[in-house]
Amino acid sequence: MGTEYTGGGEGAGAPPDGGLPHTQVAVGQFNIDEHCVTNEQFAIFVKDSGYVTEAEKFGWSFALEYMLDAETIKEADEGIGRVKGSEHWVGVEGANWRQPEGPRSSLKSRGNVPVAQVSWVDADAYCSWAGRRLPTEAEWEYAARGGQTLASEHVGDKSTKMWLVGNSWQGHFPNTNSVEDGYAGLAPATAFAPNALEVYDMLGNAWEWVAGGDPTRRTLRGGSFVDFDPVAAEKNNGSSGIPRQPANHAITPGTRMETTQDSGSANTSFRCAQSPLKSGGTSRKEASRESSGDQEL
């Protein structure tokens, strides 16, 4: 269905989510994957196309120190080093989608987890292979809002089932995570309940690439497992290890950030979208369709 919603930032009083000012946005009909592309799906793409990701070409990528073993941290500190000002992000040689935390990691038991360590270029290549495209920001946010058309300063709770925060950080980032949601890093793509539009994992878990921008400024939406649920932070008022004003982004439907199109890390992923097909038409690779659903909005 086509509709309008009030998108963008989540209010002056809310913690920072990187969102834009409130704007009335019109959205036409579109289809969107019900969850992020998983490691299993991405492996089918790589096997079929022979694609090599940018992290594989570069020979390294960023990973969160909290998720790394002591030897990997030592090697990184002696090698590529850390992000200045965000030293919890470590440059790990050999980190890519196949081994997200470096050579000592693997995809074992992670087949249904969102693929990570992918750049905008990698995401765009996958969607093109699948006969689809990256969603626009407007499409992505409409799906993330679960059909809610009004702006809100807060993420809906489970009783409203408008939009749900899934995997987020509980504790004082970057050193303490109580893992109350059950996951220290990326969770399976359907681990948490879908929103009111039956779309999974739009908020938290992994940042998602969207269409638009230019090579120097591509957009990611939704936050990730290193970001925080502002409702939980406010509710706990700093108790239970959840500070009221933690680091990183507040996870809301308006959450966004920009970076270069060749960037990727242990918390970047994507899903594909599609404009309505003509009657009887099909353009999606069967291998991809078999492992992911599709929601028509």
N, C-alpha and C positions, 0 to 999 in steps of 0.2 A: 504494500500500500504506500501511497505517497502521503507525506505529512510535514508538519513543521514542529520544531522544538526550540527551546531557548537553551543554547549551548554556551560553552566557554567556562570561565572560572567559577569558583564555588563560593564567592562572597568574601568581602574584605576581612571579616572576622575569622575566617577559617585558616588553618595552617596552609603553607604554600603548596600548591599542586602544579604550578607552572602553567595554569590555564589562561586562556584569553578572556577579555571582557565579555559579558553576556551579550549574545547576539541572536536574533531570530534567524533560524536556518531552515530552508526548505530541502527536503530529501525526496527523490523519486524512488520508484520501485528498484529493488536490488536483491540479490541473494548473497548470503555471507556464510562462510564455514561455521559450523556450530562450535568448533574449538580450534585452537592453534594447530598448525602443522606439527605433527609429532616426529620423533626420530625415525620411527618405522616408515612413515610416509616419505620423509626426506631421503631415506636410504633407497627407496624404490626409484625416486627421481634421479639420484646419483647413479644408480646401477643402469638405468635406462638411457641416460644422457651423457654419462661420463663427466659430469660437471665437477669442477674443483672450486671450492669456496675461497673467498679472499683470505680468510685466516690461514687456510692451508698454503696458499701462495706466499703469504707474508712469513709464515713459519712460527707465528706466535699470536696470542691474543690476551685479553684481560680476564682475570678471574678474581673472585672475592677471597681475601686472605682467610676469612672465617671458614671457608670450605676447603682449604688446602692443607696438605700434610707438611710437617716441619722440613722435610728434605726439599720439597718443591719450593717452599718459601725461601730457604737458604739459597738454592740455585738461582731463583729469580732476583734476590737481592744482590747476588754477585754478577748477575747478567743484565737483563733488560731493566729491572728496577720497578719503581712504583709511580703512580700518577701523583704529580706534585699537588699538594693541597687535599688530595683524597688518597692518602697512602694505603688505605685498606684495599684499593684496587691494584692488583699486582700483574705485571707483564710476565706471562708464563710461556716459555718456549714450548712449542708443540701443542698448545691449546687450540682446539678447533671443534667442530660439531661432533666428531667421532670420539673425542676425549676432552670434554669441556673444561676439566681442571688440569689438563696436561697429560703427559705420557703415562702417569700412574693411575689415571682414571679411564673409564670406558663407558659404553652404553649398556652394560649388563643391567638388566631389570629396569631399563629406562625407555623401552620401546614406545610406551604410551605417554611419555613426557614431552612437552614442547621442545622442538629442536632449538638449540641455543648456539651461540658463537656465530651467528649469521648476520651479515651486513644487509643494507637496503638492496644492494646489487644482487646478493644471493636470493633474497626474498622475491625480488622482481623476476629473476630468472626462473624460479620455481613456479610462480603463478603463470608466467607465460607458457612454460612447458605444460601446465595443467589446463591450458586454454582459458585461463582466468586472468585476474589482475589484483593488485593490492586495493583494498577499500579506500575510498576518499576519507578525509577526516570527518566529514559530515555523516557519511554512512557508518563509520566506525562508532562515532559517539551516539548516534541514534540507537544502534544495537546495544551499546554499553548501558544506555539509560533504560533499557528494558521497556521501551514504549512510553516512558514518562516524558511529557512534553514541556514541563515547567522547570525552570532553574531551581536548584536547591542548594543550600549550604551544607547539606549532610547527605551521606550515603544511606540509602534505605535499609531498614532492618529486615530480618527474615519474615516478619509478619506481613510486610507490604510486598515482598518479593518483586520489587521494581528493579533494583540492581543490588548485587551482592559482592562484597569484598571477599576474595578467597584467600590465597596464600600471601601473608604479609609478615612483617618483622614484629615480633613481640619482645620488647626489651630495649636496652640502651645500645643502639647501633654504634660501632660495628662489632663490639666484643661480646655482648650478651644477648642471647636469643632463647627465650623459654620454650619455644617450639610448641606453643599451646594449640596451634592449628595442625600439628602433626608433621610439619615439613620444615627442615632447616634450609633446604635449597628449593629447586624447582619441584613442584608437585605434578602428578599426572594430569593431563589436560581436562579430564572430567572428574577430578577428585572432589570438587565442590559442586553444590547444586547449581543448575542453570538459572538464569534470570527469567523474568516474566515472558520473554520472547523465546525461551528455551535455547539460549545461547550460553555457552560455558566460558568461564575463565576470562572475561573481558577486563576485570579489574584485579590487579595484583598478579602474582606468579611471574609473568614475563612481560617486559615492554614489547609492544607490537608496532612494527613498521607500517606506515600508511603511505598512500600515494601523495604526490605533490612535492614542491620544493625544487631545489637544484642540488648539484653534487656537493656543495659546501654546507647545505642546510636541508637535511631530511628530517621528518618528524616521526617520533615514537609516541605511542599513547598507552595509557592505562596503569603505569607503575609496575612494580615487580615485587618479588619476595623480600627485597631489601627496603621497601617503602612501608608506610604505616597506614592503618585504618583510623581516620580522624575521629569516628564515632567511638571506637573502642578506647582511644586515647582520652577522649573527653569523659567518657563514662567512668573509666578507672581513676581519673583525676590524678594520674601519676602513680597509682598503686599497681600492684601485680606486675611490677617491672616495666610498665608501659608509660613512659613520660608523656605529659600533655603536649609538649612541643619537641618531638624527636627530630633527628636529622632526616635528611632525604625528603621525598615528596609525600604529601597527603594523597591517598588513593581515592580518587573520585572520578566520575565520568568525564570531567574536564581536564584530568591530569595529562600533561604533555611535556615533551622536551625536544630539543633539536640537536643534531650532530651531523657530522659528515657521512656521506653515503657508504664509505668504505669501513666505517666503524662497526664493531661487534663486540659482544662480551658474553659472560656466562648468564646474563639475564635478558638477552634480546632475542625475540622470536617474531612470528607473524602469522596471519591467516589470510586467505584469499577471498575475493568477492567476485561478483559477476552481474552484469546487467541482464535483465530478463531475456531468455532465448526465444526465438520464433518458434511457433508450434512445431513439435517434432524434431527440433534441433538439439544437438548435443555437442559439447566441445571439450568436456573434461576427460582427462585420461582415466580409463577404467581402473587402473591400479590405484590411483589416488582416490577415486570415488569409493572404492571398496572399503577404505579405512577411515572415511570421514563423512559425516552427515552435512546437510546443507539446509539453511533456513531461508525461506522467502519472506521478505519484509516489505 
